[in-house]
Amino acid sequence: MGTTPAPKGQLQEEHYVVALKIISLALIIFVGILGNSVVIYTVLRERKLHRPPFYYLMSLSVADLARTVFCLPFVLSTVIHGSTWTHGHSVCTLLAFTNSFFVYSSMFALFTISVDRHLAVVYAKFHRKKSRGLVCLAVIIVMWGVSFVISFSPVVGLGTYTFKPLEAQCTFDHRYYRDNDTLGFIVVFALIMFAVVFIYTRIFLFMRTHRKLRPLVHQPARSSNWTFVGPGANGQAVINWLNGFMGGPPNPFVMALQNQPRTFGRVVNLRIIRNEHLTRLFFVVTVVFDLLWCPYLLLSFWQTFDWNRSPPPLFVILATWSSYLQVALNPIAYMCCKSSFRKAMRATVNAYHRPNSLTE
């Protein structure tokens, strides 16, 4: 099925509605560019972040940043011109393909992060050996390639790209499933969302089960200064003492903890704790993405199955703007939940603003 010319009907909206749309889109574009740029720059600058899942996080930020820069300004221009498309049919098709490509790239990045977290928690040794830079690069290339194939299909006749005045964007023409081919694209998107949530559920069930059944074992402490505390130590001496292993000469720092209340549970090693924290962090990012896209996914199913009546215009606008908001809220959710990332970001900003002296 080929593409159809984009309609050029103009919506009659109140002035305050148009003003709210323009202001909200301008804020989304500004925050999306700033937030995703900060994430990309910090991951590139900090060497300790040069590992999975931060490679996939950077892929997610690149896709969101590209969507913010190349797609949302056209939406803003369309709203300013009264929700009328003025750039021609070919540009509409190209823009719809670009928008779909970046959205699917973001979704596949979240899916890849969930798989990476599953391997890091369940198969930790395999993950440490196999998750290298070239492997991550190959995964990212495959991920973007699959997104390209899915998004390019309507250009060659499978489904249709068109302009929708209520959404102020060029996108899939979701019509009754017997008259159009876009149902498959919606199902693929929904299945990826479900698969990501399912993987995180398996991870958390695994963590809960093994936290209950795994016996406490003694881990040798390592130190570069023979004190096993402070700089150069891995903190395992304190963890062993908390777990009940008190052999060897008493350590003054560890003995000082006896009179302090224990406000945290027992742990086995620091690597497991770091993996759990990262898993919870990226689960929060995924939940933010899914919650913002669920209204638009429901709208797409509504239009595809033609349930009795058309969706209310207000719901169409809110669902569409919720999908736009995702590019701005995802980096904010990550930076708010990741304390080490905030520290690295502050160090980057301080290094950038620190004046160079003659002695340097």
C-alpha positions as CSV (number, residue, x, y, z in Angstrom):
1,M,0.0,0.0,0.0
2,G,1.5,3.3,-1.0
3,T,1.7,6.6,0.9
4,T,-1.2,9.1,0.5
5,P,-0.9,12.8,0.3
6,A,-0.9,14.6,3.6
7,P,-4.1,16.5,4.4
8,K,-3.8,20.2,4.9
9,G,-6.9,20.9,7.0
10,Q,-6.5,23.5,9.7
11,L,-7.7,23.0,13.2
12,Q,-9.7,25.7,15.0
13,E,-8.3,25.9,18.5
14,E,-8.5,28.5,21.2
15,H,-5.5,30.8,21.5
16,Y,-4.6,29.7,25.0
17,V,-4.5,26.0,23.8
18,V,-2.1,27.0,21.0
19,A,0.0,29.0,23.5
20,L,0.2,26.1,25.9
21,K,1.3,23.8,23.1
22,I,4.0,26.1,22.0
23,I,5.3,26.7,25.5
24,S,5.3,23.0,26.4
25,L,7.0,22.0,23.2
26,A,9.7,24.7,23.6
27,L,10.4,23.5,27.1
28,I,10.5,19.9,26.1
29,I,13.0,20.7,23.3
30,F,15.2,22.8,25.6
31,V,15.2,20.2,28.4
32,G,15.6,17.3,26.0
33,I,18.6,18.8,24.3
34,L,20.3,19.9,27.5
35,G,19.6,16.7,29.5
36,N,20.6,14.2,26.8
37,S,23.6,16.2,25.9
38,V,24.8,16.2,29.5
39,V,24.3,12.4,29.7
40,I,26.2,11.8,26.5
41,Y,29.1,14.1,27.4
42,T,29.4,12.7,30.9
43,V,29.5,9.1,29.7
44,L,32.1,10.0,27.1
45,R,34.3,11.9,29.6
46,E,34.2,9.6,32.6
47,R,36.3,6.5,32.0
48,K,34.6,4.5,34.8
49,L,31.4,4.8,32.7
50,H,33.0,3.2,29.7
51,R,31.2,-0.2,30.1
52,P,27.8,-1.7,29.7
53,P,25.1,-0.7,30.4
54,F,26.3,2.9,30.0
55,Y,27.1,2.2,26.3
56,Y,23.4,1.4,25.8
57,L,22.4,4.4,27.9
58,M,24.4,6.6,25.5
59,S,22.7,5.0,22.6
60,L,19.3,5.8,24.2
61,S,20.4,9.4,24.8
62,V,21.6,9.8,21.2
63,A,18.3,8.5,19.8
64,D,16.3,10.8,22.1
65,L,18.6,13.8,21.3
66,A,18.3,13.2,17.6
67,R,14.5,13.0,17.9
68,T,14.5,16.2,19.9
69,V,16.6,18.1,17.3
70,F,15.3,16.7,14.0
71,C,11.6,16.0,14.7
72,L,10.1,18.1,17.5
73,P,11.1,21.5,15.9
74,F,8.8,20.5,12.9
75,V,6.0,19.8,15.4
76,L,6.5,23.2,17.0
77,S,6.5,24.9,13.5
78,T,3.3,23.0,12.6
79,V,1.6,24.2,15.8
80,I,2.6,27.8,15.2
81,H,1.1,27.6,11.7
82,G,-2.3,26.4,13.1
83,S,-1.6,22.6,12.9
84,T,-1.2,22.8,9.2
85,W,1.5,21.0,7.3
86,T,3.4,23.3,5.0
87,H,6.5,21.4,4.1
88,G,5.3,19.0,1.4
89,H,4.4,15.3,1.2
90,S,8.0,14.0,0.7
91,V,9.2,15.9,3.8
92,C,6.3,14.5,5.7
93,T,7.2,10.9,4.8
94,L,10.9,11.5,5.6
95,L,10.1,13.1,8.9
96,A,7.7,10.3,9.9
97,F,10.3,7.7,9.0
98,T,12.9,9.6,11.1
99,N,10.6,9.9,14.1
100,S,9.7,6.2,14.0
101,F,13.3,5.2,13.6
102,F,14.5,7.1,16.7
103,V,11.5,5.9,18.8
104,Y,12.2,2.3,18.0
105,S,15.9,2.9,18.6
106,S,15.1,4.2,22.1
107,M,12.8,1.2,22.8
108,F,15.4,-1.3,21.6
109,A,18.1,0.4,23.7
110,L,15.9,-0.1,26.8
111,F,15.4,-3.7,25.8
112,T,19.1,-4.2,25.4
113,I,19.8,-2.6,28.8
114,S,17.3,-5.1,30.4
115,V,19.0,-8.0,28.8
116,D,22.4,-6.7,30.0
117,R,21.1,-6.3,33.6
118,H,19.7,-9.9,33.4
119,L,23.2,-11.2,32.4
120,A,25.0,-9.1,35.0
121,V,22.8,-10.4,37.9
122,V,22.1,-14.0,36.8
123,Y,25.2,-14.8,34.8
124,A,27.8,-12.4,36.4
125,K,30.9,-14.3,35.3
126,F,29.7,-14.7,31.7
127,H,28.8,-11.0,31.7
128,R,32.2,-9.8,32.9
129,K,34.0,-11.9,30.3
130,K,31.8,-11.3,27.2
131,S,30.5,-7.7,27.7
132,R,33.4,-5.9,26.0
133,G,33.4,-2.7,23.9
134,L,33.3,-4.4,20.5
135,V,30.5,-6.7,21.6
136,C,28.5,-3.7,22.8
137,L,29.2,-1.8,19.6
138,A,28.0,-4.8,17.5
139,V,24.8,-5.0,19.6
140,I,24.1,-1.3,19.1
141,I,24.6,-1.6,15.4
142,V,22.2,-4.5,15.2
143,M,19.7,-2.7,17.3
144,W,19.8,0.4,15.1
145,G,19.6,-1.7,12.0
146,V,16.5,-3.5,13.2
147,S,14.9,-0.1,14.0
148,F,15.8,1.1,10.5
149,V,14.1,-1.9,8.8
150,I,11.0,-1.5,10.9
151,S,10.7,2.2,10.2
152,F,11.5,2.0,6.5
153,S,8.8,-0.5,5.7
154,P,6.0,2.1,5.3
155,V,8.2,4.0,2.9
156,V,8.2,1.0,0.5
157,G,4.5,0.2,0.9
158,L,3.8,-1.6,4.1
159,G,1.6,0.7,6.1
160,T,1.2,4.4,5.5
161,Y,2.9,7.6,6.8
162,T,0.7,10.7,6.9
163,F,0.1,14.0,8.7
164,K,-2.3,14.1,11.6
165,P,-3.5,17.6,12.5
166,L,-4.5,16.8,16.1
167,E,-1.1,15.3,16.8
168,A,0.7,18.0,14.8
169,Q,3.1,15.4,13.4
170,C,3.7,13.0,10.5
171,T,3.3,9.5,11.7
172,F,1.7,6.1,11.0
173,D,-1.8,6.4,9.6
174,H,-3.6,4.1,12.1
175,R,-6.9,3.1,10.6
176,Y,-9.1,0.0,10.9
177,Y,-6.8,-3.0,10.8
178,R,-8.6,-4.5,7.8
179,D,-7.9,-1.4,5.7
180,N,-4.3,-0.8,6.8
181,D,-1.1,-2.6,7.7
182,T,0.0,-0.7,10.8
183,L,-1.3,-3.1,13.4
184,G,1.9,-5.1,13.2
185,F,4.0,-2.1,14.1
186,I,1.9,-1.4,17.2
187,V,2.0,-5.1,18.3
188,V,5.8,-5.1,17.9
189,F,6.1,-2.0,20.1
190,A,3.8,-3.4,22.7
191,L,5.6,-6.7,22.8
192,I,9.0,-5.0,23.3
193,M,7.5,-3.0,26.2
194,F,6.1,-6.3,27.7
195,A,9.3,-8.1,27.2
196,V,11.3,-5.5,29.0
197,V,9.0,-5.5,32.0
198,F,9.0,-9.3,32.0
199,I,12.8,-9.4,32.1
200,Y,13.0,-7.0,35.0
201,T,10.4,-9.1,36.9
202,R,12.5,-12.2,36.4
203,I,15.6,-10.3,37.6
204,F,13.9,-9.1,40.8
205,L,12.5,-12.6,41.5
206,F,15.9,-14.0,41.1
207,M,17.5,-11.4,43.4
208,R,14.8,-12.1,46.0
209,T,15.1,-15.8,45.9
210,H,18.9,-15.9,46.0
211,R,19.1,-13.3,48.7
212,K,17.1,-15.6,50.9
213,L,18.8,-18.9,50.1
214,R,22.4,-18.0,49.4
215,P,24.7,-18.8,52.5
216,L,27.0,-16.1,53.8
217,V,30.6,-16.9,52.8
218,H,33.9,-15.3,53.8
219,Q,35.3,-13.1,51.0
220,P,39.1,-12.2,51.4
221,A,39.7,-8.5,51.9
222,R,42.1,-6.6,49.7
223,S,44.1,-3.5,50.5
224,S,47.0,-1.5,49.1
225,N,48.1,-0.2,52.6
226,W,47.6,-3.3,54.8
227,T,44.9,-1.5,56.9
228,F,42.0,-2.9,54.9
229,V,40.1,0.4,55.4
230,G,40.3,3.8,53.8
231,P,41.9,4.5,50.4
232,G,43.0,1.5,48.4
233,A,40.7,-1.0,50.3
234,N,37.6,-2.6,48.9
235,G,35.6,-2.5,52.1
236,Q,35.3,-6.3,52.3
237,A,36.8,-6.3,55.9
238,V,33.8,-4.3,57.2
239,I,31.4,-6.5,55.2
240,N,33.0,-9.7,56.6
241,W,32.6,-8.3,60.1
242,L,28.9,-7.5,59.5
243,N,28.4,-11.0,58.2
244,G,29.8,-12.5,61.4
245,F,33.4,-13.4,60.3
246,M,35.6,-11.8,62.9
247,G,38.8,-13.8,62.6
248,G,42.2,-12.2,62.6
249,P,43.6,-9.2,64.6
250,P,41.0,-6.6,65.6
251,N,40.8,-3.6,63.3
252,P,40.3,-0.3,65.1
253,F,37.9,1.0,62.4
254,V,35.8,-2.2,62.4
255,M,35.7,-2.4,66.2
256,A,34.5,1.2,66.4
257,L,31.3,0.1,64.5
258,Q,30.3,-2.2,67.4
259,N,28.7,0.6,69.3
260,Q,26.8,1.9,66.3
261,P,23.4,0.7,65.4
262,R,23.1,-1.4,62.2
263,T,20.7,0.3,59.9
264,F,21.4,-1.8,56.9
265,G,21.2,-5.5,56.0
266,R,24.0,-8.0,55.5
267,V,25.7,-8.2,52.1
268,V,28.0,-10.7,50.5
269,N,30.2,-8.6,48.1
270,L,30.2,-5.2,46.7
271,R,29.9,-6.2,43.0
272,I,26.4,-7.8,43.6
273,I,25.3,-4.6,45.4
274,R,26.4,-2.4,42.5
275,N,24.6,-4.6,40.0
276,E,21.4,-4.5,42.0
277,H,21.6,-0.7,42.3
278,L,22.1,-0.3,38.5
279,T,19.3,-2.7,37.8
280,R,16.8,-0.7,40.0
281,L,18.1,2.5,38.4
282,F,17.4,1.4,34.8
283,F,14.1,-0.1,35.8
284,V,13.0,3.4,36.9
285,V,14.1,4.8,33.5
286,T,12.1,2.0,31.8
287,V,9.0,2.7,33.9
288,V,9.2,6.4,33.0
289,F,9.4,5.5,29.3
290,D,6.5,3.0,29.4
291,L,4.2,5.3,31.4
292,L,4.7,8.1,29.0
293,W,4.2,5.9,25.9
294,C,1.2,3.9,27.2
295,P,-1.4,6.6,26.4
296,Y,-0.2,6.8,22.8
297,L,-0.1,3.1,22.5
298,L,-3.7,2.9,23.7
299,L,-4.6,5.6,21.2
300,S,-3.0,3.6,18.4
301,F,-5.0,0.4,19.3
302,W,-8.1,2.5,19.6
303,Q,-7.7,3.9,16.1
304,T,-6.7,0.5,14.7
305,F,-9.7,-1.5,16.0
306,D,-12.1,1.4,15.5
307,W,-13.9,0.9,18.9
308,N,-17.4,2.3,18.3
309,R,-16.3,6.0,18.1
310,S,-13.2,8.0,17.6
311,P,-11.1,8.9,20.6
312,P,-11.8,12.4,22.2
313,P,-9.6,15.1,20.8
314,L,-8.3,16.0,24.2
315,F,-7.1,12.4,24.8
316,V,-5.3,12.5,21.4
317,I,-3.5,15.7,22.3
318,L,-2.5,14.5,25.8
319,A,-1.3,11.1,24.6
320,T,0.7,12.7,21.8
321,W,2.3,15.3,24.1
322,S,3.1,12.6,26.6
323,S,5.1,10.8,24.0
324,Y,7.0,14.0,23.3
325,L,7.7,14.5,27.0
326,Q,9.6,11.2,27.1
327,V,12.7,12.7,25.5
328,A,13.0,15.3,28.3
329,L,12.0,13.1,31.3
330,N,14.2,10.1,30.7
331,P,17.6,11.9,31.3
332,I,16.1,13.7,34.3
333,A,14.9,10.4,35.8
334,Y,18.4,8.9,35.3
335,M,20.3,11.8,36.8
336,C,17.9,12.1,39.8
337,C,18.4,8.4,40.6
338,K,22.1,7.9,40.0
339,S,24.2,9.6,42.7
340,S,27.6,8.6,41.1
341,F,26.5,10.0,37.8
342,R,25.6,13.3,39.5
343,K,29.0,13.3,41.2
344,A,30.7,12.7,37.8
345,M,28.5,15.4,36.2
346,R,29.5,17.9,38.9
347,A,33.2,17.0,38.5
348,T,32.8,17.6,34.8
349,V,31.2,21.0,35.3
350,N,33.8,22.0,37.9
351,A,36.6,21.0,35.6
352,Y,35.1,23.0,32.8
353,H,34.7,26.1,34.8
354,R,38.0,25.9,36.8
355,P,40.3,28.7,35.5
356,N,43.7,27.6,34.2
357,S,46.6,29.0,36.2
358,L,50.2,29.6,35.1
359,T,51.5,26.7,37.2
360,E,49.4,24.1,35.4
